[in-house]
Amino acid sequence: KLTDKGNANIALVSTKKPYELESQWTGMRIRDFATVNLKTGEQQIAVKGVRNVNLSPKGKYAYGYKMNDSTWFTYNIAAKKFNAITTNKLFYDELNDSPKHPNSYGLAGWTASDKDILL
């Protein structure tokens, strides 16, 4: 995945290989995600064991929603720091009555220059 209309120096890549076997009985399609510096080729593991991760508009953060614990998270690419931002808060469908983890209510967007995420 690319960001900043393809002008950022960071891309996001993923692999599902570590989870292929267990996905046969869990039904969860999870992956590990890494950032790639497009100038140097350096890769850095960002987030492990999640369904989906995206890049913020300016490429400063990777972010997503972890269904297994119902939390939104960010990963600061420059600082290489993971942050669970909705722990113990209801940002998911609390009326979920199906035998699966609840979905999130969704993302509203980002403020200018990736300053804040709006959930």
Sequence and secondary structure as in RCSB ss.txt:
>XXXX:A:sequence
KLTDKGNANIALVSTKKPYELESQWTGMRIRDFATVNLKTGEQQIAVKGVRNVNLSPKGKYAYGYKMNDSTWFTY
NIAAKKFNAITTNKLFYDELNDSPKHPNSYGLAGWTASDKDILL
>XXXX:A:secstr
   GGGTSSEEEEEE GGGTTTHHHH    EEEEEEETTT  EEEEEEEES EEE TTSSEEEEEETTTTEEEEE
ETTTTEEEE STTS  B TT  SSS   B    EE GGG  EE 
